[in-house]
Amino acid sequence: EFGVLFRPDKEGTPRYASTDFVDRLSAVSKLNPDMRLAAHLCSTRVNDVLNGNYDFLEKVANWGFQRVQINATAVNGVDTTNLSSAAPVLLEMTAKFQQLEFILQKNDETKPLWEGLLKLTDEGSNWPSNVSMLVDESKGTGVLADSWPSPDAGSSYRFGYAGGISPSNITKVLTDVCEASSGEPFWVDMESRLRSEKNGADVFDLDKCYQVVEAVVSHPQLSLCHPEYLPQTN
């Protein structure tokens, strides 16, 4: 899955795609049904949706994105002063856009939002089927966690892990997360350590992506097939 950061005040700079790029990416993804895209919303994109303005979500769905991550933290330029009041809006949004899966960052700063959603869904017993959690105490700053928490007992939501994961530590992270996840499916989210400085530019590094894929499919605790597009090294 490819994640695309959306933040209007930084659009077109490294890490933040321009509208023209997203249009071209959308066209390619529609020719390749197996290609998965996630829209990672920041700044006013988050403020808007949590205030009930869904115009950009309509555009995201039309582009062909399947998942939408709500980066509701101050470091991502979001107004976090009253996240608890946004929980009912979030619940309404997930019902309106059933074709999208929504990902909430699960950390101390976003607790008013996801805890509010838990309360609205009878402590998760009626949790929306299209809402997942991303455990990231670094809040998107790429700091490696000291430990990886297990999912809440009785939780029905899907979950992933993020924060400082890189090609050099992915094997250990997977070992630790496999233990923490208690056999439940999970995903890992990586951004800053999949980038490199090349010819003076900050770029997304496919070589690093291939290193990660190789490490994942080779991991002894994961029963994954080697992708056809990636030559095996042995």
Legacy VTK file of the C-alpha trace (Angstrom):
# vtk DataFile Version 3.0
C-alpha trace
ASCII
DATASET POLYDATA
POINTS 234 float
0.000 0.000 0.000
1.274 3.479 -0.906
0.457 6.309 1.481
0.107 9.878 0.222
0.339 12.833 2.612
-2.171 15.634 2.070
-1.387 19.004 3.635
-2.411 22.084 1.603
0.233 24.454 2.998
3.006 22.053 1.902
1.508 20.663 -1.307
4.095 20.040 -4.015
7.059 19.909 -1.632
8.964 16.695 -0.806
6.636 14.183 0.938
3.510 16.164 0.049
2.141 15.320 -3.394
0.823 17.918 -5.810
-2.684 17.558 -7.200
-1.219 16.845 -10.640
0.839 13.963 -9.230
-2.202 12.509 -7.444
-4.235 12.730 -10.655
-1.548 10.726 -12.464
-1.232 8.257 -9.575
-4.993 7.777 -9.604
-4.973 7.015 -13.332
-2.243 4.411 -12.854
-4.002 2.776 -9.896
-7.228 2.428 -11.859
-5.319 0.465 -14.502
-3.882 -1.776 -11.770
-6.687 -3.025 -9.492
-4.232 -4.643 -7.048
-2.571 -1.300 -6.293
-3.655 0.002 -2.890
-3.606 3.673 -1.881
-4.032 5.368 1.484
-4.656 9.089 1.927
-2.905 10.426 5.038
-4.655 13.650 5.997
-2.859 16.423 7.891
-3.458 20.026 8.941
-6.623 21.645 7.564
-7.596 18.420 5.787
-8.116 16.889 9.238
-9.692 20.016 10.707
-12.204 20.075 7.856
-13.342 16.458 8.116
-13.594 16.596 11.913
-15.779 19.693 11.513
-18.104 17.832 9.152
-16.783 19.120 5.832
-16.469 16.016 3.652
-15.703 17.638 0.275
-12.120 16.383 0.197
-13.181 12.877 1.198
-15.413 12.788 -1.875
-12.382 13.684 -3.989
-10.216 11.057 -2.247
-12.830 8.377 -2.943
-13.089 9.417 -6.592
-9.296 9.208 -6.939
-9.552 5.568 -5.909
-8.028 5.642 -2.428
-9.221 2.779 -0.248
-8.023 3.982 3.160
-7.880 7.380 4.873
-5.617 8.068 7.848
-6.618 10.883 10.203
-3.376 12.391 11.559
-5.012 14.393 14.343
-1.868 15.652 16.085
-0.382 19.099 16.604
2.884 18.191 14.860
0.780 17.534 11.755
-0.692 21.042 11.922
-4.054 20.000 13.390
-6.154 21.906 15.935
-6.290 19.349 18.775
-7.939 21.544 21.393
-11.312 19.796 21.276
-10.902 16.367 19.732
-13.477 14.779 22.020
-16.263 16.833 20.416
-15.249 15.484 17.000
-16.024 11.854 17.901
-19.725 12.065 16.870
-18.685 13.676 13.559
-16.177 10.893 13.004
-18.848 8.259 13.619
-21.177 9.959 11.137
-18.345 10.179 8.601
-17.552 6.468 8.792
-21.204 5.637 8.173
-21.423 7.999 5.207
-18.247 6.690 3.519
-18.611 2.944 3.918
-16.371 2.394 0.883
-13.416 3.868 2.771
-11.498 2.445 5.700
-10.515 5.096 8.241
-7.332 4.850 10.305
-6.994 6.709 13.606
-3.623 7.367 15.199
-3.766 5.745 18.646
-1.592 7.663 21.092
-1.947 9.860 24.165
-2.568 13.034 22.169
-5.381 11.540 20.072
-6.958 9.732 23.046
-9.943 12.129 23.294
-10.886 11.197 19.719
-10.550 7.409 19.796
-11.746 7.143 23.392
-14.777 9.239 22.447
-15.500 6.831 19.609
-15.245 3.899 22.022
-17.833 5.502 24.301
-20.185 6.133 21.382
-19.961 2.484 20.305
-20.656 0.839 23.678
-16.966 0.505 24.540
-16.242 -0.871 21.094
-18.925 -3.563 20.938
-20.506 -1.641 18.050
-17.215 -0.393 16.636
-17.548 0.595 12.941
-16.205 -2.150 10.692
-14.386 0.421 8.545
-12.305 2.012 11.334
-8.791 0.823 12.256
-6.125 2.044 14.682
-2.455 2.867 14.077
-0.341 2.663 17.238
2.212 5.473 16.940
3.361 7.164 20.136
5.894 9.148 18.072
2.866 10.941 16.552
4.315 10.781 13.077
7.809 12.006 13.995
9.543 8.700 13.217
10.849 7.881 16.709
11.293 4.157 17.367
9.156 2.851 20.223
10.751 1.133 23.234
7.998 -1.499 23.127
4.936 -2.385 21.062
1.609 -2.630 22.911
-0.816 -5.480 22.426
-4.301 -4.689 21.083
-6.939 -3.929 23.722
-8.619 -7.047 25.088
-11.874 -7.725 23.268
-11.192 -5.122 20.582
-12.674 -5.745 17.153
-10.723 -3.135 15.201
-7.778 -3.866 12.899
-4.497 -2.288 13.922
-1.043 -1.351 12.716
2.236 -0.107 14.162
4.420 2.874 13.258
7.297 4.933 14.556
10.950 4.725 13.558
10.654 1.492 11.564
13.373 1.156 8.922
15.021 -1.385 6.600
17.736 -1.890 9.221
15.369 -2.764 12.077
12.309 -4.201 10.313
13.223 -7.827 11.100
13.452 -7.174 14.855
10.356 -4.993 14.807
8.384 -7.763 13.109
9.595 -10.296 15.676
8.507 -8.024 18.541
5.209 -7.066 16.928
4.328 -10.682 16.115
4.610 -11.376 19.833
2.706 -8.239 20.861
-0.126 -8.822 18.387
-0.935 -12.248 19.864
-1.422 -13.764 16.427
-3.800 -11.092 15.160
-3.197 -9.615 11.678
-1.403 -6.254 11.625
0.357 -3.848 9.284
3.395 -1.608 9.687
3.581 1.991 8.523
6.852 3.520 7.327
7.673 6.925 5.891
10.799 8.894 6.801
13.168 5.908 6.730
11.999 4.937 3.252
13.397 8.185 1.915
16.913 9.206 0.860
18.852 12.267 -0.238
19.661 11.751 -3.922
21.136 14.424 -6.191
20.346 17.002 -3.544
16.675 16.039 -3.306
14.625 14.302 -0.614
13.046 11.370 -2.497
11.032 8.209 -1.898
13.578 5.378 -2.183
12.286 2.238 -3.902
15.543 0.422 -3.123
14.724 0.735 0.570
11.182 -0.510 -0.119
12.608 -3.612 -1.800
14.842 -4.202 1.238
11.795 -4.116 3.484
9.790 -6.432 1.244
12.691 -8.887 1.208
12.922 -8.807 5.006
9.169 -9.299 5.433
8.817 -12.281 3.102
11.930 -13.867 4.621
10.755 -13.509 8.219
10.427 -16.933 9.886
7.259 -16.001 11.803
5.368 -14.806 8.730
4.026 -17.213 6.112
4.144 -14.927 3.103
4.732 -15.688 -0.554
7.613 -13.962 -2.285
6.211 -11.303 -4.671
6.666 -12.111 -8.336
8.030 -8.648 -9.148
10.970 -8.966 -6.722
13.864 -11.266 -7.683
14.905 -13.620 -4.888
18.422 -13.162 -3.558
19.116 -16.843 -2.929
LINES 1 235
234 0 1 2 3 4 5 6 7 8 9 10 11 12 13 14 15 16 17 18 19 20 21 22 23 24 25 26 27 28 29 30 31 32 33 34 35 36 37 38 39 40 41 42 43 44 45 46 47 48 49 50 51 52 53 54 55 56 57 58 59 60 61 62 63 64 65 66 67 68 69 70 71 72 73 74 75 76 77 78 79 80 81 82 83 84 85 86 87 88 89 90 91 92 93 94 95 96 97 98 99 100 101 102 103 104 105 106 107 108 109 110 111 112 113 114 115 116 117 118 119 120 121 122 123 124 125 126 127 128 129 130 131 132 133 134 135 136 137 138 139 140 141 142 143 144 145 146 147 148 149 150 151 152 153 154 155 156 157 158 159 160 161 162 163 164 165 166 167 168 169 170 171 172 173 174 175 176 177 178 179 180 181 182 183 184 185 186 187 188 189 190 191 192 193 194 195 196 197 198 199 200 201 202 203 204 205 206 207 208 209 210 211 212 213 214 215 216 217 218 219 220 221 222 223 224 225 226 227 228 229 230 231 232 233
